[in-house]
């Protein structure tokens, strides 16, 4: 008997007992954990309170809320512009 690395059996399972679906789930879970850690670090890093001056008033808020508000406002504006362009020019036939 030759000792060497275990061979792949061809049935979708590796020698450790994980099939392709389980392997993909583990990779996805690992990526989600990494993203969650990065989001948490981003939030903790941007807790500082800042003063925001609008035309008629000034407000103090955490920087993270200002970033989230800007993100949401930008996404909504992008969707509205896309709808206006589609309505103006219509969908082109392929």
Phi and psi in radians as a Rosetta constraint file:
Dihedral C 1 N 2 CA 2 C 2 CIRCULARHARMONIC -1.573 0.35
Dihedral N 2 CA 2 C 2 N 3 CIRCULARHARMONIC 2.327 0.35
Dihedral C 2 N 3 CA 3 C 3 CIRCULARHARMONIC -1.694 0.35
Dihedral N 3 CA 3 C 3 N 4 CIRCULARHARMONIC 2.273 0.35
Dihedral C 3 N 4 CA 4 C 4 CIRCULARHARMONIC -2.904 0.35
Dihedral N 4 CA 4 C 4 N 5 CIRCULARHARMONIC -2.968 0.35
Dihedral C 4 N 5 CA 5 C 5 CIRCULARHARMONIC -1.167 0.35
Dihedral N 5 CA 5 C 5 N 6 CIRCULARHARMONIC 2.503 0.35
Dihedral C 5 N 6 CA 6 C 6 CIRCULARHARMONIC -1.117 0.35
Dihedral N 6 CA 6 C 6 N 7 CIRCULARHARMONIC 2.518 0.35
Dihedral C 6 N 7 CA 7 C 7 CIRCULARHARMONIC -1.512 0.35
Dihedral N 7 CA 7 C 7 N 8 CIRCULARHARMONIC 2.665 0.35
Dihedral C 7 N 8 CA 8 C 8 CIRCULARHARMONIC -1.300 0.35
Dihedral N 8 CA 8 C 8 N 9 CIRCULARHARMONIC 2.329 0.35
Dihedral C 8 N 9 CA 9 C 9 CIRCULARHARMONIC -1.478 0.35
Dihedral N 9 CA 9 C 9 N 10 CIRCULARHARMONIC -0.244 0.35
Dihedral C 9 N 10 CA 10 C 10 CIRCULARHARMONIC 1.454 0.35
Dihedral N 10 CA 10 C 10 N 11 CIRCULARHARMONIC 0.064 0.35
Dihedral C 10 N 11 CA 11 C 11 CIRCULARHARMONIC -1.803 0.35
Dihedral N 11 CA 11 C 11 N 12 CIRCULARHARMONIC 0.274 0.35
Dihedral C 11 N 12 CA 12 C 12 CIRCULARHARMONIC 1.517 0.35
Dihedral N 12 CA 12 C 12 N 13 CIRCULARHARMONIC -0.021 0.35
Dihedral C 12 N 13 CA 13 C 13 CIRCULARHARMONIC -1.940 0.35
Dihedral N 13 CA 13 C 13 N 14 CIRCULARHARMONIC 2.440 0.35
Dihedral C 13 N 14 CA 14 C 14 CIRCULARHARMONIC -1.551 0.35
Dihedral N 14 CA 14 C 14 N 15 CIRCULARHARMONIC 2.976 0.35
Dihedral C 14 N 15 CA 15 C 15 CIRCULARHARMONIC -1.054 0.35
Dihedral N 15 CA 15 C 15 N 16 CIRCULARHARMONIC -0.355 0.35
Dihedral C 15 N 16 CA 16 C 16 CIRCULARHARMONIC -1.398 0.35
Dihedral N 16 CA 16 C 16 N 17 CIRCULARHARMONIC -0.089 0.35
Dihedral C 16 N 17 CA 17 C 17 CIRCULARHARMONIC 1.683 0.35
Dihedral N 17 CA 17 C 17 N 18 CIRCULARHARMONIC 0.092 0.35
Dihedral C 17 N 18 CA 18 C 18 CIRCULARHARMONIC -1.712 0.35
Dihedral N 18 CA 18 C 18 N 19 CIRCULARHARMONIC 2.320 0.35
Dihedral C 18 N 19 CA 19 C 19 CIRCULARHARMONIC -1.559 0.35
Dihedral N 19 CA 19 C 19 N 20 CIRCULARHARMONIC 3.101 0.35
Dihedral C 19 N 20 CA 20 C 20 CIRCULARHARMONIC -1.056 0.35
Dihedral N 20 CA 20 C 20 N 21 CIRCULARHARMONIC -0.722 0.35
Dihedral C 20 N 21 CA 21 C 21 CIRCULARHARMONIC -1.108 0.35
Dihedral N 21 CA 21 C 21 N 22 CIRCULARHARMONIC -0.754 0.35
Dihedral C 21 N 22 CA 22 C 22 CIRCULARHARMONIC -1.151 0.35
Dihedral N 22 CA 22 C 22 N 23 CIRCULARHARMONIC -0.677 0.35
Dihedral C 22 N 23 CA 23 C 23 CIRCULARHARMONIC -1.099 0.35
Dihedral N 23 CA 23 C 23 N 24 CIRCULARHARMONIC -0.764 0.35
Dihedral C 23 N 24 CA 24 C 24 CIRCULARHARMONIC -1.124 0.35
Dihedral N 24 CA 24 C 24 N 25 CIRCULARHARMONIC -0.665 0.35
Dihedral C 24 N 25 CA 25 C 25 CIRCULARHARMONIC -1.122 0.35
Dihedral N 25 CA 25 C 25 N 26 CIRCULARHARMONIC -0.700 0.35
Dihedral C 25 N 26 CA 26 C 26 CIRCULARHARMONIC -1.140 0.35
Dihedral N 26 CA 26 C 26 N 27 CIRCULARHARMONIC -0.723 0.35
Dihedral C 26 N 27 CA 27 C 27 CIRCULARHARMONIC -1.113 0.35
Dihedral N 27 CA 27 C 27 N 28 CIRCULARHARMONIC -0.780 0.35
Dihedral C 27 N 28 CA 28 C 28 CIRCULARHARMONIC -1.066 0.35
Dihedral N 28 CA 28 C 28 N 29 CIRCULARHARMONIC -0.780 0.35
Dihedral C 28 N 29 CA 29 C 29 CIRCULARHARMONIC -1.068 0.35
Dihedral N 29 CA 29 C 29 N 30 CIRCULARHARMONIC -0.763 0.35
Dihedral C 29 N 30 CA 30 C 30 CIRCULARHARMONIC -1.054 0.35
Dihedral N 30 CA 30 C 30 N 31 CIRCULARHARMONIC -0.753 0.35
Dihedral C 30 N 31 CA 31 C 31 CIRCULARHARMONIC -1.145 0.35
Dihedral N 31 CA 31 C 31 N 32 CIRCULARHARMONIC -0.681 0.35
Dihedral C 31 N 32 CA 32 C 32 CIRCULARHARMONIC -1.117 0.35
Dihedral N 32 CA 32 C 32 N 33 CIRCULARHARMONIC -0.670 0.35
Dihedral C 32 N 33 CA 33 C 33 CIRCULARHARMONIC -1.127 0.35
Dihedral N 33 CA 33 C 33 N 34 CIRCULARHARMONIC -0.752 0.35
Dihedral C 33 N 34 CA 34 C 34 CIRCULARHARMONIC -1.099 0.35
Dihedral N 34 CA 34 C 34 N 35 CIRCULARHARMONIC -0.784 0.35
Dihedral C 34 N 35 CA 35 C 35 CIRCULARHARMONIC -1.101 0.35
Dihedral N 35 CA 35 C 35 N 36 CIRCULARHARMONIC -0.734 0.35
Dihedral C 35 N 36 CA 36 C 36 CIRCULARHARMONIC -1.081 0.35
Dihedral N 36 CA 36 C 36 N 37 CIRCULARHARMONIC -0.710 0.35
Dihedral C 36 N 37 CA 37 C 37 CIRCULARHARMONIC -1.140 0.35
Dihedral N 37 CA 37 C 37 N 38 CIRCULARHARMONIC -0.739 0.35
Dihedral C 37 N 38 CA 38 C 38 CIRCULARHARMONIC -1.138 0.35
Dihedral N 38 CA 38 C 38 N 39 CIRCULARHARMONIC -0.711 0.35
Dihedral C 38 N 39 CA 39 C 39 CIRCULARHARMONIC -1.113 0.35
Dihedral N 39 CA 39 C 39 N 40 CIRCULARHARMONIC -0.770 0.35
Dihedral C 39 N 40 CA 40 C 40 CIRCULARHARMONIC -1.065 0.35
Dihedral N 40 CA 40 C 40 N 41 CIRCULARHARMONIC -0.764 0.35
Dihedral C 40 N 41 CA 41 C 41 CIRCULARHARMONIC -1.097 0.35
Dihedral N 41 CA 41 C 41 N 42 CIRCULARHARMONIC -0.705 0.35
Dihedral C 41 N 42 CA 42 C 42 CIRCULARHARMONIC -1.087 0.35
Dihedral N 42 CA 42 C 42 N 43 CIRCULARHARMONIC -0.760 0.35
Dihedral C 42 N 43 CA 43 C 43 CIRCULARHARMONIC -1.126 0.35
Dihedral N 43 CA 43 C 43 N 44 CIRCULARHARMONIC -0.818 0.35
Dihedral C 43 N 44 CA 44 C 44 CIRCULARHARMONIC -1.124 0.35
Dihedral N 44 CA 44 C 44 N 45 CIRCULARHARMONIC -0.586 0.35
Dihedral C 44 N 45 CA 45 C 45 CIRCULARHARMONIC -1.287 0.35
Dihedral N 45 CA 45 C 45 N 46 CIRCULARHARMONIC -0.390 0.35
Dihedral C 45 N 46 CA 46 C 46 CIRCULARHARMONIC -1.994 0.35
Dihedral N 46 CA 46 C 46 N 47 CIRCULARHARMONIC 0.631 0.35
Dihedral C 46 N 47 CA 47 C 47 CIRCULARHARMONIC -1.420 0.35
Dihedral N 47 CA 47 C 47 N 48 CIRCULARHARMONIC -0.262 0.35
Dihedral C 47 N 48 CA 48 C 48 CIRCULARHARMONIC -0.974 0.35
Dihedral N 48 CA 48 C 48 N 49 CIRCULARHARMONIC 2.431 0.35
Dihedral C 48 N 49 CA 49 C 49 CIRCULARHARMONIC -1.465 0.35
Dihedral N 49 CA 49 C 49 N 50 CIRCULARHARMONIC 2.381 0.35
Dihedral C 49 N 50 CA 50 C 50 CIRCULARHARMONIC -2.240 0.35
Dihedral N 50 CA 50 C 50 N 51 CIRCULARHARMONIC 2.769 0.35
Dihedral C 50 N 51 CA 51 C 51 CIRCULARHARMONIC -1.783 0.35
Dihedral N 51 CA 51 C 51 N 52 CIRCULARHARMONIC 2.240 0.35
Dihedral C 51 N 52 CA 52 C 52 CIRCULARHARMONIC -1.997 0.35
Dihedral N 52 CA 52 C 52 N 53 CIRCULARHARMONIC 2.169 0.35
Dihedral C 52 N 53 CA 53 C 53 CIRCULARHARMONIC -1.756 0.35
Dihedral N 53 CA 53 C 53 N 54 CIRCULARHARMONIC 2.077 0.35
Dihedral C 53 N 54 CA 54 C 54 CIRCULARHARMONIC -1.716 0.35
Dihedral N 54 CA 54 C 54 N 55 CIRCULARHARMONIC 3.139 0.35
Dihedral C 54 N 55 CA 55 C 55 CIRCULARHARMONIC -1.098 0.35
Dihedral N 55 CA 55 C 55 N 56 CIRCULARHARMONIC -0.747 0.35
Dihedral C 55 N 56 CA 56 C 56 CIRCULARHARMONIC -1.917 0.35
Dihedral N 56 CA 56 C 56 N 57 CIRCULARHARMONIC -0.156 0.35
Dihedral C 56 N 57 CA 57 C 57 CIRCULARHARMONIC -2.699 0.35
Dihedral N 57 CA 57 C 57 N 58 CIRCULARHARMONIC 2.969 0.35
Dihedral C 57 N 58 CA 58 C 58 CIRCULARHARMONIC -2.182 0.35
Dihedral N 58 CA 58 C 58 N 59 CIRCULARHARMONIC 2.465 0.35
Dihedral C 58 N 59 CA 59 C 59 CIRCULARHARMONIC -2.302 0.35
Dihedral N 59 CA 59 C 59 N 60 CIRCULARHARMONIC 2.629 0.35
Dihedral C 59 N 60 CA 60 C 60 CIRCULARHARMONIC -1.954 0.35
Dihedral N 60 CA 60 C 60 N 61 CIRCULARHARMONIC 2.284 0.35
Dihedral C 60 N 61 CA 61 C 61 CIRCULARHARMONIC -2.666 0.35
Dihedral N 61 CA 61 C 61 N 62 CIRCULARHARMONIC 2.905 0.35
Dihedral C 61 N 62 CA 62 C 62 CIRCULARHARMONIC -1.230 0.35
Dihedral N 62 CA 62 C 62 N 63 CIRCULARHARMONIC 2.515 0.35
Dihedral C 62 N 63 CA 63 C 63 CIRCULARHARMONIC -1.039 0.35
Dihedral N 63 CA 63 C 63 N 64 CIRCULARHARMONIC -0.622 0.35
Dihedral C 63 N 64 CA 64 C 64 CIRCULARHARMONIC -1.095 0.35
Dihedral N 64 CA 64 C 64 N 65 CIRCULARHARMONIC -0.671 0.35
Dihedral C 64 N 65 CA 65 C 65 CIRCULARHARMONIC -1.175 0.35
Dihedral N 65 CA 65 C 65 N 66 CIRCULARHARMONIC -0.625 0.35
Dihedral C 65 N 66 CA 66 C 66 CIRCULARHARMONIC -1.139 0.35
Dihedral N 66 CA 66 C 66 N 67 CIRCULARHARMONIC -0.715 0.35
Dihedral C 66 N 67 CA 67 C 67 CIRCULARHARMONIC -1.134 0.35
Dihedral N 67 CA 67 C 67 N 68 CIRCULARHARMONIC -0.791 0.35
Dihedral C 67 N 68 CA 68 C 68 CIRCULARHARMONIC -1.116 0.35
Dihedral N 68 CA 68 C 68 N 69 CIRCULARHARMONIC -0.767 0.35
Dihedral C 68 N 69 CA 69 C 69 CIRCULARHARMONIC -1.056 0.35
Dihedral N 69 CA 69 C 69 N 70 CIRCULARHARMONIC -0.743 0.35
Dihedral C 69 N 70 CA 70 C 70 CIRCULARHARMONIC -1.123 0.35
Dihedral N 70 CA 70 C 70 N 71 CIRCULARHARMONIC -0.704 0.35
Dihedral C 70 N 71 CA 71 C 71 CIRCULARHARMONIC -1.080 0.35
Dihedral N 71 CA 71 C 71 N 72 CIRCULARHARMONIC -0.825 0.35
Dihedral C 71 N 72 CA 72 C 72 CIRCULARHARMONIC -1.139 0.35
Dihedral N 72 CA 72 C 72 N 73 CIRCULARHARMONIC -0.780 0.35
Dihedral C 72 N 73 CA 73 C 73 CIRCULARHARMONIC -1.076 0.35
Dihedral N 73 CA 73 C 73 N 74 CIRCULARHARMONIC -0.708 0.35
Dihedral C 73 N 74 CA 74 C 74 CIRCULARHARMONIC -1.149 0.35
Dihedral N 74 CA 74 C 74 N 75 CIRCULARHARMONIC -0.698 0.35
Dihedral C 74 N 75 CA 75 C 75 CIRCULARHARMONIC -1.148 0.35
Dihedral N 75 CA 75 C 75 N 76 CIRCULARHARMONIC -0.765 0.35
Dihedral C 75 N 76 CA 76 C 76 CIRCULARHARMONIC -1.109 0.35
Dihedral N 76 CA 76 C 76 N 77 CIRCULARHARMONIC -0.775 0.35
Dihedral C 76 N 77 CA 77 C 77 CIRCULARHARMONIC -1.072 0.35
Dihedral N 77 CA 77 C 77 N 78 CIRCULARHARMONIC -0.720 0.35
Dihedral C 77 N 78 CA 78 C 78 CIRCULARHARMONIC -1.083 0.35
Dihedral N 78 CA 78 C 78 N 79 CIRCULARHARMONIC -0.740 0.35
Dihedral C 78 N 79 CA 79 C 79 CIRCULARHARMONIC -1.136 0.35
Dihedral N 79 CA 79 C 79 N 80 CIRCULARHARMONIC -0.717 0.35
Dihedral C 79 N 80 CA 80 C 80 CIRCULARHARMONIC -1.139 0.35
Dihedral N 80 CA 80 C 80 N 81 CIRCULARHARMONIC -0.729 0.35
Dihedral C 80 N 81 CA 81 C 81 CIRCULARHARMONIC -1.122 0.35
Dihedral N 81 CA 81 C 81 N 82 CIRCULARHARMONIC -0.722 0.35
Dihedral C 81 N 82 CA 82 C 82 CIRCULARHARMONIC -1.059 0.35
Dihedral N 82 CA 82 C 82 N 83 CIRCULARHARMONIC -0.762 0.35
Dihedral C 82 N 83 CA 83 C 83 CIRCULARHARMONIC -1.107 0.35
Dihedral N 83 CA 83 C 83 N 84 CIRCULARHARMONIC -0.736 0.35
Dihedral C 83 N 84 CA 84 C 84 CIRCULARHARMONIC -1.117 0.35
Dihedral N 84 CA 84 C 84 N 85 CIRCULARHARMONIC -0.716 0.35
Dihedral C 84 N 85 CA 85 C 85 CIRCULARHARMONIC -1.142 0.35
Dihedral N 85 CA 85 C 85 N 86 CIRCULARHARMONIC -0.769 0.35
Dihedral C 85 N 86 CA 86 C 86 CIRCULARHARMONIC -1.095 0.35
Dihedral N 86 CA 86 C 86 N 87 CIRCULARHARMONIC -0.714 0.35
Dihedral C 86 N 87 CA 87 C 87 CIRCULARHARMONIC -1.184 0.35
Dihedral N 87 CA 87 C 87 N 88 CIRCULARHARMONIC -0.670 0.35
Dihedral C 87 N 88 CA 88 C 88 CIRCULARHARMONIC -1.236 0.35
Dihedral N 88 CA 88 C 88 N 89 CIRCULARHARMONIC -0.817 0.35
Dihedral C 88 N 89 CA 89 C 89 CIRCULARHARMONIC -1.755 0.35
Dihedral N 89 CA 89 C 89 N 90 CIRCULARHARMONIC -0.225 0.35
Dihedral C 89 N 90 CA 90 C 90 CIRCULARHARMONIC 1.195 0.35
Dihedral N 90 CA 90 C 90 N 91 CIRCULARHARMONIC 2.959 0.35
Dihedral C 90 N 91 CA 91 C 91 CIRCULARHARMONIC -1.489 0.35
Dihedral N 91 CA 91 C 91 N 92 CIRCULARHARMONIC 2.351 0.35
Dihedral C 91 N 92 CA 92 C 92 CIRCULARHARMONIC -1.493 0.35
Dihedral N 92 CA 92 C 92 N 93 CIRCULARHARMONIC 2.433 0.35
Dihedral C 92 N 93 CA 93 C 93 CIRCULARHARMONIC -1.289 0.35
Dihedral N 93 CA 93 C 93 N 94 CIRCULARHARMONIC 2.543 0.35
